[in-house]
Amino acid sequence: MIAGIVDWSGARPPHTRSVLDAVSLYDRATPQTLRKDSLFLAASARDSIGNAHGVDTAFSGWIDNARELAEQLSVAPENPAVLYSAALQELGEQADELIIGCYAAISRLPDGALRLSRSPWSAPPIYYHATAERCVASPLLRALFAANAPREPDFERMVDELAYDWRSDEEEAWYKGIRMVPLGATVTVATAEHRTRRWYCLPPPVSEETYDEHAAVERARELLDEAASKAWEWASKPAVTLSGGLDSPLVATSLLQALPKDRRLAAITFVPDTRWDGTATEGTMGDESELARTLVAQYPQIDWHVADNDIGPPDRGARDVFAASEVFAPGLANVGMYHGVYRKARELGCDSLLTADMGNPTISDDGRYAYCEYAAPGKLGQLVRLLKNRPGDSRSLSRKFMALTVLPRLPRPIRRALRTLVHPGRADMVALLTPLSGDARKRQAARAEMRGTSSAWSDLTFDRSREEAVERELRDADGPAFDVDLAFEQLYGVRKRDVTAYRPLIEFCLSLPARAFAWDGEERRLARLMGIGRLPEAIRTNRKHGLHNIDWHARMTTEREEMRHVLEIARTHPFLGEILDIERLLTLIDEWPEHPGHDIETDWPRILALPRAILAARFIGHLENRNDL
C-alpha cells in the first residue's frame, strides 16, 4: 500500500498523519515515509520508497527484470522505488514500456509534477484527486478520503455494475471527483490539470501460416517456468492455489521445476460448501479435489491442504471487503470460497498466494471463437470436429452449428429474435439476471447508449474471431477485481501474485492463432500439450470444467429469511428502493426450489440477481454506517 500528496503552493501538505494511518490501518509493521518540502510519500513495509536523479517514488508491486534494468541504469536492483525513479530519469516516457512487472507507482518529477503509473494486464489500482491546491493519490480510496477528498458515491456507476455494464475503459472512479489510472498507462498531474498517456499495445500476432505448434508449446513452457522462477525470487513463503483444471496444475508444476532445494510447495484447494448435494450439470464438476489429489500423488514435494468448506452465503465477509476497499464489487457474490483459501494460507504462515487467474485467456484458452473463425474454406472439417467434440453439449450437430457458428454472425436484432423464439424465458437476459427494476434498467440502458457501452448480457455471444477475443481481453482487463485482491491482502496479510500474469507469457499467448487453442476437435489444446509429461493424464485429458458456485442452493437456502429482511429494509431506502425490483426479488425467495434445477431460467436469477441485490444493500449499509443493511 502506498500514498502520495503534493501541495502545489510549495507548503508542507496537510492531512499527512491521517493518510499515514489509512495506509497502515491493517498492517502492524511500521510504514515508510518520505517528507520533502511540498511532498509526502508513504508505503507499507512490503512496498518501497526511493529517490534517484531528483525523482521521488512510492512503489507497490514488483519488477521482474530488475537485474537487467539495474545493470543498464547502474543502480542497485534491491529497491524497486529507486530503480523506477532511475528509469524515469534515464529512459523518460519509455520507462514503463521497458519494465516488466506488476506495479503501481507514484512519482514526483524534477519539475514538480506528479506522475502516476500502472503496469499493463495486472496492477494495484491507483486513484487520485487533484485540485488547484494539491493532489493526493493512492491505491486505497480511504487514503484519499483521509486527505479530505470528497466521499460522494457515483450511484449511477453502482447501477451500471448491477447491469453488468463494466465501463472498464473509463477513468472516472466510484466517487465523484476521483479518477483512476488505467492499466498500461501513466497520468501526469500538475495543479488541477492531468494528462493521460495509454502507452501499452500488444505486439503483432503470429500468422497461421508460420505457426509451429511444437515450438509454440516449448516456448509457452519456457515462459511459464520463467514466470514461476520470478515468483520464487519474490515470495518468501508462498502457497499456490490448486484446482482440478489445467492452468493452476501447470503453474504448480512450473513452480516445482524452480523449487529451491530442501523446500516444499504448499498448495491449497477449495471445495464446495459442506452442505452441497453433490449434483452437477453435464460437462461440469463441482468438487475438483479428487483431480487435484492426482497431481499431489505424482509430486511428493507438494504440501497439500484443503480450505474450510464452511463457505456460507454470498455476502459473507462483504462488509469487511467494502471497508478495506471502499469499492462496490458485485463479483464478491462469486468469490466467497477465497476467504477460506486466504485463511488457510495465513494459518500456514504463508506471506503470498500464487495463482493462475489469467490462465484462461493465456495458456488455457478454450479457443471457442474457432466456432465462427473456422466457418471458412479449408477449415470446415476442423469446425465439424470441434462441434462434434464440444464438451458438455449433447445437442445435435445442426443445432450446435446454428447456435455457435451462424447465430453470432447475424445482425444483433435477428440474433435476439431467434433467441427469444427458441428460449422465450431468456428474451431479456438483463431483466432476468440483474436485480434492477424496469425503470432503472431503462435509464441505465439510455445512459449506456449515449456513451457507447452496454450490458454484457444484452447480447452475449462467443467472440467471432481470435482477433476479437484478444481485443476484448485487453479492453476488459481492468476492473474492481484488483480492489478485491487488495482488500483480501489487507484482511488476511497475504499478498496475491498471479503467475500467469507475466507480461512476456501473456503477450506470447495472445499472439498465437486460433489453431493453437482449438484444433483437431480439441479445446484448450495448448494447455493439454504443455501438460504432456507434467500433468497426470486424468487432469490433462479431463474435458469437464469447474463451477465455483455449484453449491449456491446449499449456501443460500438457510439465508432466505435474512435476505427477505434485508430486502424489506432496502424497500424503504431512497436509492435501493428505486433501483431494485424488490417484489421480484422477494418472489425468487418465496418460490424457492427444493433442489437446484441446473437451468438458466430458474437457477441463474437466484445465483446472480439475488446475491447482487443483497451486496448492494450491504455496500449502502457500509457507506451510511448502518447495521440494519
C-alpha positions as CSV (number, residue, x, y, z in Angstrom):
1,M,0.0,0.0,0.0
2,I,1.3,3.4,-0.9
3,A,0.1,7.0,-0.9
4,G,1.4,10.4,-2.0
5,I,0.4,14.0,-1.5
6,V,1.9,17.1,-3.2
7,D,0.9,20.7,-2.3
8,W,1.2,22.9,-5.4
9,S,1.9,26.0,-3.3
10,G,5.2,24.5,-2.0
11,A,3.9,24.3,1.5
12,R,4.0,21.1,3.6
13,P,0.9,19.0,2.7
14,P,-1.9,18.8,5.3
15,H,-3.5,15.6,6.5
16,T,-0.3,13.5,6.3
17,R,-1.0,11.9,9.7
18,S,-4.4,10.8,8.6
19,V,-3.1,9.5,5.3
20,L,-0.4,7.5,7.1
21,D,-3.0,6.0,9.4
22,A,-5.1,5.0,6.4
23,V,-2.1,3.3,4.7
24,S,-1.1,1.3,7.8
25,L,-4.7,0.5,9.0
26,Y,-4.3,-3.2,8.6
27,D,-0.6,-3.5,8.9
28,R,1.3,-3.9,12.2
29,A,4.7,-3.2,10.7
30,T,5.9,0.4,10.8
31,P,5.2,2.2,7.5
32,Q,7.9,4.0,5.5
33,T,7.6,7.8,4.8
34,L,9.3,10.5,2.9
35,R,8.7,14.2,3.7
36,K,10.3,16.7,1.4
37,D,9.1,20.3,1.2
38,S,5.7,20.0,-0.5
39,L,5.8,16.2,-1.0
40,F,4.7,13.4,1.3
41,L,5.0,9.7,0.4
42,A,4.0,6.7,2.5
43,A,4.4,3.0,1.9
44,S,3.7,-0.2,3.8
45,A,6.6,-2.4,4.9
46,R,6.2,-4.7,1.9
47,D,6.4,-1.8,-0.6
48,S,9.1,0.8,-1.1
49,I,10.0,4.4,-1.3
50,G,13.1,5.7,-3.0
51,N,14.9,8.5,-4.9
52,A,17.2,8.7,-7.9
53,H,18.2,11.7,-10.0
54,G,15.7,14.0,-8.4
55,V,12.7,11.7,-8.8
56,D,11.0,10.6,-5.7
57,T,8.8,7.4,-5.9
58,A,6.5,5.3,-3.8
59,F,6.2,1.9,-5.4
60,S,3.8,-1.0,-4.8
61,G,4.4,-4.4,-6.6
62,W,7.4,-5.9,-8.2
63,I,9.8,-5.6,-11.2
64,D,10.6,-8.9,-12.8
65,N,13.5,-7.6,-15.0
66,A,15.1,-5.7,-12.1
67,R,18.6,-7.1,-12.5
68,E,18.7,-6.3,-16.2
69,L,17.4,-2.8,-15.7
70,A,19.7,-2.1,-12.7
71,E,22.7,-3.1,-14.9
72,Q,21.6,-0.8,-17.7
73,L,21.0,2.1,-15.3
74,S,23.9,1.5,-13.0
75,V,21.9,1.3,-9.8
76,A,21.3,-1.4,-7.2
77,P,18.3,-3.7,-8.0
78,E,17.0,-4.3,-4.4
79,N,14.8,-1.2,-4.0
80,P,12.1,-1.1,-6.8
81,A,11.3,2.6,-6.0
82,V,14.9,3.6,-6.6
83,L,15.1,1.5,-9.7
84,Y,11.9,3.0,-11.0
85,S,13.0,6.6,-10.3
86,A,16.3,6.0,-12.1
87,A,14.4,4.5,-15.1
88,L,12.1,7.6,-15.3
89,Q,15.0,10.0,-15.4
90,E,17.2,7.9,-17.8
91,L,14.5,6.4,-20.1
92,G,11.8,9.0,-19.9
93,E,8.4,8.1,-21.2
94,Q,9.8,4.7,-22.4
95,A,10.5,3.6,-18.9
96,D,7.2,1.7,-18.3
97,E,7.5,0.1,-21.7
98,L,10.8,-1.5,-20.8
99,I,9.8,-2.5,-17.2
100,I,8.3,-6.0,-16.8
101,G,6.3,-6.4,-13.7
102,C,3.1,-5.8,-11.8
103,Y,3.1,-2.4,-10.1
104,A,1.6,0.9,-9.3
105,A,3.9,3.9,-8.8
106,I,3.5,7.5,-7.5
107,S,6.5,9.7,-8.6
108,R,7.3,13.3,-8.2
109,L,9.3,14.5,-11.2
110,P,12.0,17.2,-11.0
111,D,9.6,19.8,-12.5
112,G,7.2,19.2,-9.6
113,A,4.6,17.3,-11.5
114,L,3.1,14.1,-10.0
115,R,3.4,11.1,-12.3
116,L,1.1,8.1,-11.6
117,S,1.6,4.8,-13.4
118,R,0.3,1.2,-13.6
119,S,1.7,-1.8,-15.4
120,P,-0.4,-3.5,-18.1
121,W,-2.6,-6.5,-17.5
122,S,-2.2,-6.7,-13.7
123,A,-1.6,-3.9,-11.2
124,P,-2.8,-2.5,-7.9
125,P,-5.3,0.3,-8.6
126,I,-4.3,4.0,-8.3
127,Y,-6.9,6.6,-7.5
128,Y,-6.3,10.3,-7.4
129,H,-8.0,13.6,-6.5
130,A,-6.4,16.7,-8.0
131,T,-7.4,20.4,-7.3
132,A,-5.7,23.7,-7.8
133,E,-4.2,23.4,-4.2
134,R,-2.9,19.8,-4.1
135,C,-3.1,16.2,-5.4
136,V,-3.4,13.0,-3.4
137,A,-3.0,9.6,-4.9
138,S,-3.2,6.0,-3.6
139,P,-4.4,2.5,-4.4
140,L,-6.6,3.0,-1.2
141,L,-9.6,5.2,-1.6
142,R,-9.7,5.7,2.2
143,A,-6.3,7.4,1.9
144,L,-7.8,9.9,-0.4
145,F,-10.7,10.4,1.9
146,A,-8.3,10.9,4.8
147,A,-6.8,13.8,2.8
148,N,-10.2,15.4,2.6
149,A,-11.1,14.2,-0.9
150,P,-14.9,14.1,-1.4
151,R,-16.6,10.8,-0.5
152,E,-19.6,11.2,-2.7
153,P,-20.5,7.9,-4.4
154,D,-21.4,7.8,-8.0
155,F,-24.6,5.8,-7.7
156,E,-25.0,5.6,-11.5
157,R,-21.7,3.7,-11.6
158,M,-23.2,1.3,-9.0
159,V,-26.3,0.7,-11.2
160,D,-24.0,0.1,-14.2
161,E,-22.2,-2.6,-12.2
162,L,-25.5,-4.2,-11.3
163,A,-26.4,-4.1,-15.0
164,Y,-23.2,-5.8,-15.9
165,D,-22.1,-2.7,-17.9
166,W,-18.4,-2.7,-16.8
167,R,-17.2,0.6,-18.2
168,S,-13.8,-0.9,-17.8
169,D,-12.0,1.6,-20.1
170,E,-13.0,4.7,-18.2
171,E,-11.0,6.9,-15.9
172,E,-13.9,8.1,-13.7
173,A,-13.9,6.2,-10.4
174,W,-16.5,5.1,-7.9
175,Y,-16.8,8.5,-6.3
176,K,-17.4,11.9,-7.9
177,G,-14.3,14.0,-8.4
178,I,-12.0,11.0,-8.1
179,R,-10.3,9.5,-11.0
180,M,-8.3,6.3,-11.6
181,V,-5.3,5.4,-13.7
182,P,-5.9,2.8,-16.4
183,L,-3.8,-0.3,-16.8
184,G,-0.8,0.2,-19.0
185,A,-1.0,4.0,-18.7
186,T,0.5,7.0,-17.0
187,V,-1.2,10.1,-15.7
188,T,0.8,13.3,-15.2
189,V,-0.8,15.8,-12.8
190,A,0.2,19.4,-12.4
191,T,-2.2,21.6,-10.4
192,A,-5.7,20.6,-11.4
193,E,-4.6,19.6,-14.9
194,H,-4.0,15.9,-15.8
195,R,-2.7,14.2,-18.9
196,T,-3.2,10.5,-19.6
197,R,-0.9,8.5,-21.8
198,R,-2.1,5.0,-22.6
199,W,1.2,3.6,-23.8
200,Y,0.5,-0.1,-23.9
201,C,-0.2,-2.0,-27.1
202,L,0.1,-5.7,-28.0
203,P,2.9,-7.0,-30.2
204,P,1.7,-8.2,-33.7
205,P,0.1,-11.6,-33.9
206,V,1.8,-14.7,-35.3
207,S,0.3,-15.7,-38.7
208,E,-1.3,-19.1,-39.0
209,E,1.0,-19.8,-42.0
210,T,4.1,-19.5,-39.8
211,Y,2.7,-21.1,-36.7
212,D,4.8,-24.0,-35.4
213,E,2.9,-26.0,-32.8
214,H,5.9,-27.8,-31.3
215,A,7.9,-24.6,-31.0
216,A,4.9,-22.8,-29.5
217,V,4.4,-25.4,-26.8
218,E,8.0,-25.4,-25.9
219,R,8.1,-21.6,-25.7
220,A,5.0,-21.5,-23.6
221,R,6.5,-23.9,-21.2
222,E,9.7,-21.9,-21.0
223,L,7.9,-18.7,-20.3
224,L,5.7,-20.3,-17.6
225,D,8.8,-21.8,-16.0
226,E,10.4,-18.3,-16.2
227,A,7.3,-16.7,-14.6
228,A,7.5,-19.4,-11.8
229,S,11.1,-18.6,-11.2
230,K,10.4,-14.9,-10.9
231,A,7.6,-15.7,-8.4
232,W,10.0,-17.8,-6.2
233,E,12.5,-14.9,-6.2
234,W,9.8,-12.6,-5.0
235,A,8.0,-14.7,-2.4
236,S,9.4,-15.8,1.0
237,K,6.9,-18.4,1.9
238,P,4.2,-18.9,-0.8
239,A,1.3,-21.2,-1.3
240,V,-0.2,-22.0,-4.7
241,T,-3.9,-22.3,-5.4
242,L,-4.6,-25.7,-6.9
243,S,-7.7,-26.7,-8.8
244,G,-8.5,-29.7,-11.0
245,G,-8.3,-27.7,-14.2
246,L,-5.3,-27.2,-16.5
247,D,-4.0,-23.8,-15.6
248,S,-3.2,-24.0,-11.9
249,P,-1.8,-27.5,-12.1
250,L,0.5,-26.3,-14.9
251,V,1.6,-23.3,-12.7
252,A,2.2,-25.7,-9.8
253,T,4.5,-27.9,-12.0
254,S,6.4,-24.9,-13.1
255,L,6.8,-23.8,-9.5
256,L,8.1,-27.3,-8.7
257,Q,10.6,-27.0,-11.6
258,A,12.1,-24.0,-9.8
259,L,11.6,-25.3,-6.3
260,P,14.6,-24.4,-4.2
261,K,16.4,-27.3,-2.6
262,D,15.0,-28.6,0.7
263,R,11.8,-26.7,0.1
264,R,8.2,-27.9,-0.3
265,L,5.4,-26.2,-2.1
266,A,2.2,-25.5,-0.1
267,A,-0.9,-25.9,-2.2
268,I,-4.5,-25.0,-1.3
269,T,-7.7,-26.4,-2.9
270,F,-11.2,-25.1,-2.2
271,V,-14.1,-27.4,-2.3
272,P,-17.9,-26.8,-2.3
273,D,-19.8,-26.0,0.9
274,T,-20.2,-29.0,3.2
275,R,-24.0,-28.9,2.6
276,W,-23.7,-29.3,-1.2
277,D,-25.8,-32.3,-2.5
278,G,-23.1,-33.4,-5.0
279,T,-25.1,-32.8,-8.2
280,A,-23.6,-31.0,-11.2
281,T,-24.7,-30.4,-14.8
282,E,-23.4,-32.3,-17.8
283,G,-19.8,-31.4,-18.6
284,T,-19.1,-29.7,-15.3
285,M,-17.6,-30.6,-11.9
286,G,-18.2,-29.1,-8.5
287,D,-15.6,-30.7,-6.4
288,E,-12.1,-30.6,-8.0
289,S,-10.2,-32.0,-5.1
290,E,-10.0,-35.6,-6.5
291,L,-8.3,-34.4,-9.6
292,A,-6.0,-32.1,-7.5
293,R,-5.2,-35.2,-5.5
294,T,-3.8,-37.0,-8.6
295,L,-1.3,-34.1,-9.0
296,V,-0.3,-34.3,-5.4
297,A,0.2,-38.1,-5.7
298,Q,2.6,-37.5,-8.6
299,Y,4.6,-34.8,-6.9
300,P,5.5,-35.6,-3.3
301,Q,7.1,-32.1,-2.9
302,I,3.6,-30.7,-2.7
303,D,2.3,-30.0,0.8
304,W,-1.4,-30.1,0.1
305,H,-4.2,-28.5,2.1
306,V,-8.0,-28.2,1.6
307,A,-9.6,-24.9,2.5
308,D,-12.5,-24.7,5.0
309,N,-15.7,-25.9,3.4
310,D,-18.0,-23.7,5.5
311,I,-18.3,-21.2,2.7
312,G,-21.5,-19.6,3.8
313,P,-23.8,-17.1,2.0
314,P,-22.6,-15.0,-1.0
315,D,-22.3,-11.8,1.2
316,R,-20.2,-13.4,3.9
317,G,-17.3,-11.0,4.7
318,A,-18.7,-8.4,2.2
319,R,-18.8,-5.6,4.8
320,D,-15.1,-6.3,5.6
321,V,-14.1,-6.2,2.0
322,F,-16.1,-3.0,1.4
323,A,-14.4,-1.4,4.5
324,A,-11.0,-2.3,3.1
325,S,-11.6,-1.2,-0.5
326,E,-14.5,1.4,-0.4
327,V,-15.5,-0.1,-3.8
328,F,-18.8,-1.8,-4.8
329,A,-17.7,-5.1,-6.3
330,P,-20.7,-7.2,-7.1
331,G,-18.4,-10.0,-8.2
332,L,-17.9,-10.7,-4.5
333,A,-21.0,-12.9,-4.9
334,N,-18.8,-15.4,-6.8
335,V,-15.6,-15.5,-4.6
336,G,-16.8,-16.4,-1.1
337,M,-14.7,-19.6,-1.2
338,Y,-11.5,-17.5,-1.4
339,H,-11.9,-16.4,2.2
340,G,-11.2,-20.0,3.2
341,V,-8.2,-20.1,0.9
342,Y,-6.7,-16.9,2.3
343,R,-7.4,-18.1,5.9
344,K,-5.6,-21.4,5.2
345,A,-2.6,-19.5,3.7
346,R,-2.5,-17.3,6.8
347,E,-2.8,-20.3,9.1
348,L,0.2,-21.9,7.3
349,G,2.3,-18.8,7.8
350,C,2.4,-18.0,4.1
351,D,3.2,-14.5,3.0
352,S,1.8,-14.8,-0.5
353,L,-0.7,-16.7,-2.6
354,L,0.4,-17.7,-6.1
355,T,-2.5,-18.1,-8.6
356,A,-3.3,-18.8,-12.3
357,D,-6.0,-16.2,-12.6
358,M,-5.0,-15.3,-16.2
359,G,-4.7,-18.9,-17.2
360,N,-8.0,-18.9,-19.2
361,P,-7.1,-16.2,-21.6
362,T,-3.5,-17.3,-22.0
363,I,-2.1,-20.9,-21.6
364,S,-5.6,-22.5,-21.1
365,D,-7.7,-20.5,-23.6
366,D,-10.5,-22.7,-24.8
367,G,-10.5,-21.3,-28.4
368,R,-14.2,-21.1,-28.7
369,Y,-14.0,-18.2,-31.2
370,A,-13.0,-21.0,-33.6
371,Y,-16.7,-21.9,-34.0
372,C,-17.0,-18.8,-36.1
373,E,-13.5,-18.4,-37.4
374,Y,-13.4,-21.9,-38.9
375,A,-16.5,-21.4,-40.9
376,A,-14.3,-20.7,-43.9
377,P,-13.0,-22.7,-46.9
378,G,-10.3,-25.1,-45.9
379,K,-11.3,-25.2,-42.2
380,L,-14.8,-26.6,-42.3
381,G,-13.6,-30.1,-41.4
382,Q,-11.9,-28.6,-38.3
383,L,-15.2,-26.8,-37.4
384,V,-17.2,-30.0,-37.7
385,R,-14.7,-31.9,-35.4
386,L,-14.9,-29.2,-32.8
387,L,-18.7,-29.1,-32.8
388,K,-18.9,-32.8,-32.6
389,N,-16.5,-33.0,-29.6
390,R,-17.7,-29.9,-27.7
391,P,-17.6,-30.8,-24.0
392,G,-20.9,-31.0,-22.2
393,D,-23.0,-30.2,-25.2
394,S,-25.4,-33.0,-26.2
395,R,-27.3,-31.0,-28.9
396,S,-27.4,-32.2,-32.5
397,L,-24.6,-31.1,-34.8
398,S,-27.0,-28.9,-36.8
399,R,-28.3,-27.3,-33.6
400,K,-24.7,-26.5,-32.4
401,F,-23.8,-25.2,-35.9
402,M,-26.7,-22.8,-35.8
403,A,-26.1,-21.6,-32.3
404,L,-22.3,-21.4,-32.2
405,T,-21.4,-20.6,-35.9
406,V,-24.4,-19.0,-37.6
407,L,-26.1,-17.0,-34.8
408,P,-23.1,-14.9,-33.8
409,R,-22.6,-13.8,-37.4
410,L,-26.2,-12.5,-37.8
411,P,-27.2,-8.9,-37.1
412,R,-28.0,-8.2,-33.4
413,P,-31.8,-7.7,-33.8
414,I,-32.0,-11.0,-35.6
415,R,-29.9,-12.8,-33.0
416,R,-32.2,-11.5,-30.3
417,A,-35.4,-12.5,-32.2
418,L,-34.1,-16.1,-32.8
419,R,-33.0,-16.5,-29.1
420,T,-36.5,-15.4,-28.0
421,L,-38.1,-17.8,-30.4
422,V,-36.0,-20.8,-29.1
423,H,-35.9,-19.7,-25.4
424,P,-38.8,-17.4,-24.6
425,G,-37.8,-17.3,-20.9
426,R,-34.5,-15.7,-21.9
427,A,-35.9,-13.0,-24.2
428,D,-34.4,-10.2,-21.9
429,M,-31.4,-11.6,-20.2
430,V,-30.7,-8.2,-18.5
431,A,-34.1,-8.3,-16.9
432,L,-33.6,-12.0,-15.9
433,L,-30.2,-11.8,-14.4
434,T,-30.0,-8.3,-12.8
435,P,-31.8,-7.2,-9.7
436,L,-32.7,-3.8,-11.3
437,S,-36.3,-2.5,-11.6
438,G,-37.7,-1.9,-15.0
439,D,-37.3,1.9,-14.7
440,A,-33.7,1.5,-13.5
441,R,-32.9,-0.8,-16.4
442,K,-34.4,1.7,-18.9
443,R,-32.5,4.7,-17.5
444,Q,-29.2,2.7,-17.4
445,A,-29.6,1.5,-21.0
446,A,-30.2,5.1,-22.2
447,R,-27.1,6.3,-20.4
448,A,-25.1,3.3,-21.8
449,E,-26.3,4.0,-25.3
450,M,-25.1,7.7,-25.0
451,R,-21.6,6.6,-24.0
452,G,-21.4,3.6,-26.3
453,T,-21.4,0.8,-23.8
454,S,-23.9,-1.9,-22.9
455,S,-24.7,-4.7,-20.5
456,A,-22.6,-7.8,-21.0
457,W,-25.9,-9.8,-21.0
458,S,-27.7,-7.7,-23.6
459,D,-26.2,-9.7,-26.5
460,L,-23.9,-12.4,-25.0
461,T,-22.2,-14.5,-27.7
462,F,-18.8,-16.0,-28.2
463,D,-16.1,-13.9,-29.9
464,R,-16.3,-14.3,-33.6
465,S,-12.5,-14.4,-34.2
466,R,-9.2,-14.7,-32.4
467,E,-8.6,-11.0,-33.1
468,E,-11.9,-10.1,-31.5
469,A,-11.1,-12.2,-28.4
470,V,-7.7,-10.6,-27.9
471,E,-9.2,-7.1,-28.3
472,R,-11.8,-7.9,-25.6
473,E,-9.3,-9.3,-23.2
474,L,-7.2,-6.1,-23.5
475,R,-10.3,-3.9,-23.2
476,D,-11.8,-5.7,-20.1
477,A,-8.6,-6.5,-18.2
478,D,-9.2,-3.8,-15.6
479,G,-11.9,-3.7,-13.0
480,P,-12.8,-3.9,-9.3
481,A,-11.1,-7.4,-9.0
482,F,-7.8,-5.6,-8.3
483,D,-9.5,-3.7,-5.4
484,V,-10.8,-7.0,-4.1
485,D,-7.3,-8.5,-4.3
486,L,-6.0,-5.5,-2.3
487,A,-8.8,-5.9,0.3
488,F,-8.1,-9.6,0.8
489,E,-4.4,-8.8,1.2
490,Q,-5.2,-6.3,4.0
491,L,-7.7,-8.6,5.7
492,Y,-5.5,-11.7,5.8
493,G,-2.0,-10.3,5.5
494,V,-1.3,-12.4,2.4
495,R,-0.3,-10.8,-0.9
496,K,-1.5,-12.4,-4.2
497,R,0.7,-12.9,-7.2
498,D,-0.8,-14.3,-10.5
499,V,2.0,-16.4,-12.0
500,T,0.2,-16.4,-15.4
501,A,0.1,-12.6,-15.4
502,Y,3.7,-12.5,-16.5
503,R,3.8,-10.0,-19.4
504,P,6.1,-12.0,-21.8
505,L,3.8,-15.0,-21.3
506,I,0.6,-13.0,-21.8
507,E,2.0,-11.4,-25.0
508,F,3.2,-14.7,-26.4
509,C,-0.1,-16.5,-25.8
510,L,-2.2,-13.6,-27.2
511,S,0.0,-13.5,-30.3
512,L,-0.9,-17.2,-31.2
513,P,-3.6,-18.0,-33.8
514,A,-6.8,-19.9,-33.0
515,R,-5.4,-23.3,-34.0
516,A,-3.1,-23.1,-31.0
517,F,-6.1,-23.4,-28.8
518,A,-8.7,-25.3,-30.8
519,W,-7.7,-27.9,-33.4
520,D,-8.4,-31.5,-34.3
521,G,-11.6,-31.5,-32.2
522,E,-9.7,-30.4,-29.1
523,E,-10.3,-27.3,-27.0
524,R,-7.6,-25.9,-24.7
525,R,-5.1,-27.6,-27.0
526,L,-2.1,-25.5,-25.9
527,A,-2.5,-26.3,-22.2
528,R,-3.1,-30.0,-22.9
529,L,0.1,-30.2,-25.0
530,M,2.0,-28.3,-22.3
531,G,0.9,-30.8,-19.8
532,I,2.4,-33.9,-21.6
533,G,4.9,-35.3,-19.1
534,R,4.0,-32.9,-16.4
535,L,0.3,-33.4,-15.6
536,P,-1.4,-36.7,-14.7
537,E,-3.5,-37.9,-17.6
538,A,-6.6,-37.6,-15.5
539,I,-6.1,-33.8,-15.4
540,R,-4.6,-33.4,-18.9
541,T,-7.4,-35.1,-20.7
542,N,-10.3,-34.0,-18.5
543,R,-12.9,-32.3,-20.5
544,K,-15.2,-31.1,-17.7
545,H,-14.9,-27.5,-16.4
546,G,-15.3,-26.4,-12.8
547,L,-18.3,-24.5,-11.4
548,H,-17.3,-22.3,-8.5
549,N,-20.9,-21.7,-7.3
550,I,-22.2,-25.2,-7.8
551,D,-23.2,-25.2,-4.1
552,W,-25.3,-22.0,-4.3
553,H,-28.6,-23.7,-3.3
554,A,-27.0,-25.2,-0.1
555,R,-25.4,-21.9,0.8
556,M,-28.4,-19.7,0.3
557,T,-31.3,-21.8,1.4
558,T,-30.7,-21.2,5.1
559,E,-30.3,-17.4,4.4
560,R,-33.8,-16.8,2.9
561,E,-35.2,-15.0,5.9
562,E,-32.1,-12.8,6.3
563,M,-32.3,-11.9,2.6
564,R,-36.0,-11.2,2.9
565,H,-35.3,-8.9,6.0
566,V,-32.6,-7.0,4.1
567,L,-34.8,-6.5,1.0
568,E,-37.7,-5.2,3.1
569,I,-35.4,-2.6,4.7
570,A,-34.0,-1.8,1.2
571,R,-37.5,-1.2,0.0
572,T,-37.7,1.9,2.3
573,H,-34.3,3.3,1.2
574,P,-34.5,6.2,-1.3
575,F,-31.9,4.7,-3.6
576,L,-32.2,1.0,-3.1
577,G,-36.0,1.1,-3.2
578,E,-35.9,2.9,-6.5
579,I,-33.3,0.8,-8.4
580,L,-34.1,-2.7,-7.1
581,D,-37.1,-4.8,-8.2
582,I,-38.0,-5.7,-4.6
583,E,-41.2,-7.6,-5.4
584,R,-39.5,-9.8,-8.0
585,L,-36.5,-10.5,-5.7
586,L,-38.9,-11.5,-2.8
587,T,-40.7,-13.8,-5.3
588,L,-37.4,-15.5,-6.0
589,I,-37.2,-16.2,-2.3
590,D,-40.9,-17.2,-1.9
591,E,-40.8,-19.6,-4.8
592,W,-37.5,-21.2,-3.7
593,P,-36.9,-24.5,-5.4
594,E,-36.5,-27.6,-3.3
595,H,-33.4,-28.6,-5.3
596,P,-31.3,-26.7,-7.9
597,G,-32.7,-27.1,-11.4
598,H,-29.3,-26.6,-13.2
599,D,-31.0,-24.3,-15.7
600,I,-30.8,-20.7,-16.7
601,E,-34.4,-19.6,-16.1
602,T,-34.7,-21.0,-12.5
603,D,-31.2,-21.0,-11.1
604,W,-29.4,-18.1,-12.6
605,P,-31.6,-15.3,-11.2
606,R,-31.0,-16.7,-7.8
607,I,-27.3,-17.2,-8.4
608,L,-26.8,-13.7,-9.9
609,A,-29.5,-11.2,-9.3
610,L,-30.4,-12.0,-5.7
611,P,-26.9,-12.0,-4.2
612,R,-26.1,-8.8,-6.0
613,A,-29.1,-7.1,-4.6
614,I,-28.0,-8.1,-1.1
615,L,-24.5,-6.9,-1.8
616,A,-25.8,-3.6,-3.0
617,A,-27.7,-3.2,0.3
618,R,-24.6,-4.2,2.3
619,F,-22.5,-1.6,0.4
620,I,-25.0,1.1,1.2
621,G,-25.0,-0.1,4.8
622,H,-21.2,0.4,4.8
623,L,-21.4,3.9,3.2
624,E,-24.1,5.0,5.7
625,N,-22.6,3.2,8.7
626,R,-25.9,1.3,9.2
627,N,-26.1,-2.1,10.9
628,D,-29.6,-3.0,9.5
629,L,-28.3,-3.4,6.0
